[in-house]
Amino acid sequence: METEPRAVATHSRYLMYVGIFFVAVLMVSNTVGSKLVEIGPFIFAGATFIFPLSYIFGDVLTEVYGYKESRKIVWAGFAVLILMTLCYVFVQYLPYPAFWQNQAAYEAILGATPRILVAGMIAYFIGEFANSYVLSRMKVWSQGKYLWMRTIGSTIVGEGLDTTFFILIGFWGIIPNSAILTTIISGYLAKVLIEVVLTPVTYFVINKLKKAEGLDVYDKGISYNPFTFEGK
């Protein structure tokens, strides 16, 4: 069941729901991203345990619906993240009553969101499009075989770029330089491991969606320019 990119129906039954979950994971990840977690010798950003789900949804989008549809959802997620951050900042600067003692706590967590957003946007732009590109090209190259190799291989590339840029931009000057490399390596290994562990779930969702949608898009002859939305 091979489907060309142009044949993806705009009235797809489940694309909207996959996109909603994808965007929701992005929003949650960027909100909890300022929290650092220490487990033994490893240091993680709080989003480490949630953000990999966005890559799984990204794999599902690219594998089932193709790079073009995935590209649209990624940009929609960026727009929602900007709106979310503007709302956080707007509320932060609203006047508050003297008896409310949580302003500092709000600023410490949600006040850091603009920097985390910038870090997340740049990192995700590079990482997610790299992930989608590698997955898409590997699918054509492998003629749709070895899904596990495509999902894990694309994650190794995408998460490596994403984690590096996110930590450097989001935490440089905030945490000790000695902790930067530890945080990057810890986060990267954890994200790839989560992808590997959840591979059976990814398989299940992808196969169910392909059957339900009657789609299995192969990105042949398309443009991989992330700024292109019309045509191939």
C-alpha positions, 0 to 999 in steps of 0.5 A: 500500500504505497501512497504518493504525498499528493494523495494524502486526503485533507479529511484524514480521520486521525491526523488532527488528533495526532497533531493535537497530542503532538502540540500538547507534548511540546507545550508541556515539555517547554513548561517543565523544561526549566526543572533540572533532575539529578539521578545518580551521576546524571543530570536531566532537564525536566522535559527529558522524560516527556519530550521524546514523546514528541519525536514518537508522534513526529515519527508517526506523522512522517511515516503515515502521512508523509513529510509534508503533513509533518512539516505543517504540524511542526509549524503549528506547534511553534505557533502555539508555543509562541502564544503560550509564552506570550500568555505566561509573560502577560500574566506575569506582569499583571498586578497582584495583591500584597497577600499573594506570596507566590509571584517569585515562584511564578517568575522562577518557573514560568518566567524562565519560559521565554528563554526556554522557548527560544532554546526549544524552538531553535533546537526543535526546528533543527532536531525535528526536521532532521528527524523527519528528513532522515526517517523519510529518506530512509523509508524510500531507501529501504522501500518501507522495510526496517521500521525500527531502524528508521525510527531509532536511526532518525532519533539518534540524529534528531535528538542529538542535535536537539539536545545539544542546542537546547541545553547550550541555549537554555542553560549556558550561564545558568548552570556550571559549565562543567554540568553542561556536557553532563546534562547534554550526554545524560539527556541524549542517552535518556531520550534515545533509550526512551525511543528504543523502549517505546518502539513496540508502541510506535510500531503498534500505533503506526500499523493501526493508523496505516490500516485505519487511514488507508495511507502509507506515504512515500516521499518521492520527489518532494521538497524538504525545504521546511519553509515550503508548504505548497506543491511538492 
